[in-house]
Amino acid sequence: MVLAAGIGRYFYARAEMFKSADGAALAAVQEVDVRTFLDTGQIVLLASAYGRAQEYAAYNSDYLTGHKIYPRVAAIRVNQAEHKVYVSLEADASSLFPALLRGVVVRGEGEAEVRAHLSTYAPACCNRRACELTIHHSIPTRARLPAH
């Protein structure tokens, strides 16, 4: 009976890992070198991508941390052809099971798409036109975003 309850909690934790991974992917996409992407179409992540991804993963892991499961970024990979960034998370989920079952790992993966465009606008304060760089990303529906 205890094992069955642990399995149920494991699958819920797995779903939560995917939610955390979605948040981490969103963070990684925000760390794309915009100028390189606009100039070449290639996705190059800034050095800060792993740290930001870890921050968002932690922000989206209330249930997990409440059960002593601490997600960590295992990998960030880029699919240049699809302009997508994937973040893989993993964590030790042994705390969900009886003491005799150790080494249980739970994993999740999230994705976000990179799209960018240049738009011009004429600021009201001056006569010259300015160039606005924006980078778009798909916002995962499962993830929460920290307030800035």
C-alpha positions as CSV (number, residue, x, y, z in Angstrom):
1,M,0.0,0.0,0.0
2,V,2.8,2.4,0.9
3,L,4.5,1.6,-2.4
4,A,1.3,2.3,-4.4
5,A,1.0,5.8,-2.7
6,G,4.7,6.4,-3.6
7,I,4.0,5.6,-7.2
8,G,1.1,8.0,-7.3
9,R,3.2,10.8,-5.8
10,Y,6.0,9.9,-8.3
11,F,3.7,10.5,-11.3
12,Y,2.5,13.8,-9.8
13,A,6.1,14.8,-9.2
14,R,6.9,13.9,-12.8
15,A,4.2,16.2,-14.0
16,E,5.6,18.9,-11.7
17,M,9.0,18.4,-13.2
18,F,7.6,19.1,-16.7
19,K,6.1,22.3,-15.3
20,S,9.4,23.4,-13.8
21,A,11.2,22.5,-17.0
22,D,8.8,24.7,-19.0
23,G,9.7,27.6,-16.7
24,A,13.4,26.8,-17.1
25,A,13.1,26.7,-20.9
26,L,11.3,30.1,-20.9
27,A,14.2,31.5,-18.9
28,A,16.8,30.0,-21.2
29,V,15.1,31.5,-24.2
30,Q,15.3,34.9,-22.6
31,E,19.1,34.5,-22.5
32,V,19.5,34.2,-26.3
33,D,22.0,36.6,-27.8
34,V,19.5,38.6,-29.7
35,R,22.0,40.4,-32.0
36,T,23.5,37.1,-33.2
37,F,20.0,35.6,-33.7
38,L,18.9,38.6,-35.8
39,D,22.1,38.7,-37.8
40,T,22.5,35.0,-38.5
41,G,19.4,33.2,-37.4
42,Q,21.5,31.0,-35.1
43,I,20.6,30.6,-31.4
44,V,23.5,31.3,-29.2
45,L,22.8,31.2,-25.4
46,L,24.5,33.7,-23.1
47,A,26.6,32.3,-20.2
48,S,23.8,33.3,-17.9
49,A,21.3,30.8,-19.4
50,Y,22.0,27.9,-17.0
51,G,21.7,30.1,-13.9
52,R,18.4,31.7,-15.1
53,A,17.0,28.3,-16.1
54,Q,17.8,26.9,-12.6
55,E,16.2,30.0,-11.0
56,Y,12.9,29.5,-12.9
57,A,13.0,25.7,-12.3
58,A,13.2,26.4,-8.6
59,Y,10.5,29.0,-8.8
60,N,8.1,26.5,-10.3
61,S,8.8,23.6,-7.9
62,D,6.8,24.3,-4.8
63,Y,5.3,20.8,-4.6
64,L,8.7,19.2,-5.3
65,T,10.6,21.1,-2.7
66,G,7.8,20.4,-0.3
67,H,8.6,16.7,-0.7
68,K,12.4,17.2,-0.6
69,I,12.8,16.9,-4.3
70,Y,15.2,19.5,-5.7
71,P,15.2,19.8,-9.5
72,R,18.4,20.7,-11.2
73,V,19.2,21.6,-14.8
74,A,20.7,18.5,-16.4
75,A,21.0,19.9,-19.9
76,I,20.1,22.7,-22.2
77,R,20.0,21.9,-25.9
78,V,19.2,24.0,-28.9
79,N,17.5,22.8,-32.1
80,Q,18.6,25.4,-34.7
81,A,16.3,24.1,-37.4
82,E,13.2,24.6,-35.3
83,H,14.5,27.6,-33.4
84,K,13.7,25.8,-30.1
85,V,15.5,25.6,-26.8
86,Y,15.0,22.5,-24.6
87,V,15.8,22.2,-21.0
88,S,16.0,18.9,-19.2
89,L,15.7,18.7,-15.4
90,E,16.3,15.8,-13.1
91,A,16.0,15.2,-9.3
92,D,16.3,12.5,-6.7
93,A,12.7,11.4,-5.9
94,S,13.7,8.7,-3.3
95,S,11.9,10.7,-0.6
96,L,8.6,9.6,-2.1
97,F,9.2,5.9,-1.3
98,P,10.0,3.7,1.7
99,A,13.6,3.7,2.9
100,L,14.3,0.4,1.1
101,L,13.8,2.0,-2.4
102,R,16.6,4.6,-3.1
103,G,18.1,6.1,-6.2
104,V,14.7,6.9,-7.8
105,V,15.2,9.8,-10.3
106,V,12.5,11.9,-11.8
107,R,13.0,13.8,-15.0
108,G,11.2,16.5,-17.1
109,E,11.8,18.4,-20.2
110,G,10.4,21.8,-21.3
111,E,10.7,23.7,-24.6
112,A,10.4,27.3,-25.8
113,E,10.6,28.7,-29.3
114,V,12.7,31.7,-30.3
115,R,11.3,34.2,-32.7
116,A,12.6,37.7,-33.2
117,H,11.8,40.7,-35.4
118,L,12.9,44.3,-35.8
119,S,10.2,46.9,-35.5
120,T,10.6,50.6,-35.9
121,Y,8.7,53.3,-34.1
122,A,8.9,57.1,-33.8
123,P,9.2,58.1,-30.2
124,A,7.0,61.1,-29.3
125,C,10.0,62.9,-27.8
126,C,12.1,63.2,-31.0
127,N,11.9,63.3,-34.8
128,R,14.3,60.4,-35.5
129,R,13.2,56.8,-35.8
130,A,14.5,54.3,-33.3
131,C,14.9,50.6,-33.7
132,E,13.3,48.3,-31.2
133,L,14.6,44.7,-30.7
134,T,12.2,42.2,-29.4
135,I,12.5,38.5,-28.9
136,H,9.4,36.4,-28.7
137,H,9.1,33.0,-27.0
138,S,6.3,30.6,-26.5
139,I,5.2,30.9,-22.9
140,P,4.5,27.5,-21.4
141,T,1.1,27.3,-20.0
142,R,2.1,25.2,-17.0
143,A,4.9,27.5,-15.7
144,R,4.6,30.5,-13.4
145,L,6.9,33.5,-14.1
146,P,8.6,35.4,-11.3
147,A,7.5,39.0,-10.8
148,H,10.2,41.5,-11.7
